[in-house]
Amino acid sequence: MNSTGAMGTAWWPTSCRVCRRWQWGVLCASCLNNVGLSALRCTRCALRLPGQVRPGDDDDGLCQACRDAPPGFDHATAVLDYCEPWSGLIASLKFREDTAMAGVLARLMLPALARRWHLPPPVLAAAQTGRRSPGRSSPSRIDKPRWKRGAPSAIVPVPLSASRLRERGYNQAGLLAGHLGRHLHLPVWHDALIRRKDTPRLMTLDADARLEHIRQAFAVSARHMPLLQGRHVAVVDDVLTTGATLNEVAHTLWQAGAREVSVWVAARTPAPQDDAVNSDTQDKRQRGACDLG
């Protein structure tokens, strides 16, 4: 039995999964403060932008790579860099049946998704004008979010192949999507995408090999074809690396009639570091470790 609730709060005292301090949450406040959940990221591929870049420096909010050669999907949102300790937590979800971690990762993703796609709650506008919403004795949040015009209206998890699903017993992207759908009040179409090819583990392949293996790997179910027409769909996965899988998913959804495709992931692989970084940082990168400040 899992020792945590869906939102990552333990039923009894536990240790933080990162620093191992005893507390009541799966992740302690100190580690969450250090992770940089509000870091500025490219709006197209979710790559963390350099620390010296600030909103307003570039109106498009894009990294240089996306200006030069944008990915196949329209938008991407991520909250973690895919390096230790966060890559270890995701591996625990994927390979060690730590399914409670899906709820924890989804909780980390929610604020970034709200900033990107939600309108401010009415109570905030009322507070700014000195008025209170009718029927409310004091300011409080609304339970159901108000979405910006053109925001995603359905969630589609990246599917596993049938053999991989039998081996693992669950789809980690499906678990993430389920938590996000419940919190965001969006429908989750677990069976909209079909994985037609049982590809090797893509993390073991280089970029060219990933493209070759993932080509034409997905199809849309006949039942969901009418539902996709003209929709903005959010595709959920655990990690965005080279983008080969998510580009192919986006291409498949567009061919089926989707209007727009966003990508929502827990983690994004950091950009390669140039030779100017110091030896200590290089050593961290080689070990897959994030700089937690």
N, C-alpha and C positions, 0 to 999 in steps of 0.2 A: 504494500500500500504506500502511495506517495505521502511524504510528510509535509507537503505544502499545499496550500490552496491554489486556485487557478491564477490568482494575481501575485503569487510569489511570497505570500506571508506564511510563515511556518505555524503549524498547530501547536508546536512546543519549541523551546529554545533550540537553535541550531547554529551552525557556523557558516559564515559568509563563504560562498563558493569560490571567491577570489582570494581574500586575505586570511580566511580561516578564523576571524574573530567571532566570538559568540555574540549572537543577537537574535532578533525575531524574524528577520527577512532572509531570503535566499541570497540576496546581495545587500551589503550594508550601505549606509548613506555615504560613507567616505569613498568607497569604490565607485559608486554611482556618480558622485561629484567629480571624480577624476577622469571618468570615461569620455567626457566631451560630447554628451548626447545632443547638445545644441550647436556643435561645430558647423561652420559654414561648408556646404557641400554643393557640388555641381548639380544643377537642377535636371540635367539630362541623364547623367550616368552615376550620380551619387558619390563620386570621388571627393574625398576631403580636399578642400582648397587650401592653398598656403596660408599660414597664419597672418601674413601681412595684408591679405585681401579682405576687404570689408564690403558689406552691402552698399551698392551704389558705385563701386569702382568699375564694374562692368554690368551694364543694364541687363544683359542676357543671362547672367548667373551661370555661365558655362565655363568649364575648364578648357584649356587650349586644345586638348585631344578631341573634345566634342566639337569645337569650332572647326577643326581640320577634317575630322571624319566621324560624324555623329553615329551612335548606335542605331539599331533598327527600331527600338521602342521610343516612345515620345517623352517620358519622364521616368525618373527613378528616385526612390527615397530609401535611405539606409541610416542606421543610427550608430553602428559599431564599425570599427576597422577589423578586418578578418586577420587577427594576429592574437597571440596569447596576451591575457588569459581568455579572451572571448572566443577564440577559435576552439579552445578546449571545451567550453560550455556547449558550443554548437555540436561538436563531435560527440559529446555526451548524449545530446538529444538524438542524433542520427544513428549512432552505432552502439550505444549502451543502454537503450530502452529508458532513458531519463526523460519520459514524455512530459513531466511537470515543467521542464525547462521551456517548452513551447509557450506556456502561459506567461512565464517570466519575460521571454524575449518579446512577445506580443505587447506586454505592458510597456517595455522600453520603446517600442515603435510608435505607440499611440500619440504621444505629444508631437512628434515630428509630422505625423500624418495630419493631425489636427491643424498645426501651423500651416501646412501646405494647402489643405483642401476645405477647412471649415470656416464659416463666417463667425465673427465674434458672437457669443451668447447675447440675447437681448438685454439681459440684466447689466452687461457691461456698458452698452449704449445708454441705458437708463441712468446708470451711475454717473456717466460723464455729463449728462444734462441735469443731474440732480433730481431725476424722477425715478420712482419705483414702478416696476411692472405691476399691472393690475392683479390684485389677489395675493400679492407677496408681501409679507410683513418685513422681510429683510432680504438683501441680495443673496441669491443662491444660483448654482449652475442648473441648466436644463439637462434632462437626462438624454434626450435625443438630439444629436448634433444637427446643425443647419449647414448644408453643403453649399459651396460656391457653385455658380453656374458652370456647367461643363465638367464637374468632378466625376470620378468613377462611380458607377451605379451598380456594379457587381464585382465579386471577387472570384478569381479562378486560380487554384493552386497548381503548380507544376506537378504533373503526375509522375509516379514511378512506373517502370515496366511491371508486368504481372509477376514475373519471376522475382524481381527485386522486392516487390511488395510482399510476396509470400515469404521471402527470406527474412525481411525486417519485421513484418507484422503490422506496420503502420507507415504512413507517408508523413514525414516531418513537415513538409510544406502544407499538407492538408490540416495538420494540427494547428499550425500557425494561422492559417486562413480561418479556421473555425473560431479561434479566440478573437481575431480581428473583426470578423463578421458580427459576432455577438456584441462586442463593445461599440462598433461603429454603426450598427443597425443596417448592415448591408447583406444581401443574399450571397451565399457562397455556393458556387456551382462545382462541386467536387468531381463530377464526372463529365464536365464539359469538354475537357481535353483527354485524348487517348494517346498513350505512348505506344507507337506502332513498332518501335525497334528497341531491342534490349542492348543498349550501348555499354561499352566498358565504363568503369569509373572514370569520369572525365577529368577529375583532379589529378590523375596520373599521366595525362596526355598533354602535349604541347598545343599551342593555339591552332595550328593547321590541322592536327589530328582531331581536335575537338570539332572543328567545323565539318570535317569529312564524316565523322561518326554521327553527328547530330542532324545532318541534313535529312529533311523529310521524315523526322522521327515522330512527329505529332500529327494528329488529326482531330477535328471537332466532331463530337457526337451529333447524329442526325437530329436528336431531340432539341439540342441547344442552338442549332443553326438559325432558326427564326428569332430566338431570344437575343442573339448577338448583333442583329442588324442595327447599325447606327449607334451602338453602345460604346461608351468609354469603359473599358474593363481594366481592373487592377489585377495583375498577375503576381502571386505571392510565392516566394522561395526563401530558403534560408540564407544563401550567400550569392552575391554577384561577383564573379571573377573576370573571365575574359568577355563574358556576355554572349558566348556562342549559343548556349541553351536558350536564354531569354530572347535573343534576336530571332531564333527559329520559332519560338512560341509566338512572338509578336507577328511574324510573317504569316504563320498559320491562322491566327485570329483575324488579321486583316483580310486574308483571302476568303475567310468565312463571312465577312461583312462588318467586322468591328470598325468603329470610327476612330478610336484612339486607344492606345495601350500604355498604361503606366506599370511600373515595376516596383513592388514593395518587398524589400528584403531586410533581414536583421543586420547583415554585415556586408561590407564591401571590401574587396582586396585592395590594400593601399597601393599607390603608385610606386613604381621602382624609384629608389633613391639615387641621386647622382653621386659622383665621386667626392663632392664637397662635404658630405656628412662626416662627422668625426668617427673615430674607431669604435667608441663606446656604442654609438647609435648603429653602426654597421653590425656590431656583434649582436645587438638586440634583434635587428632585422633577420640575421642569419638564423637565430633561434626562434624566429616567429613571434617575438615579444613586442607588445605595444609600449610606447612611451606614455606612462600614466601620469606624467608630470611630477 
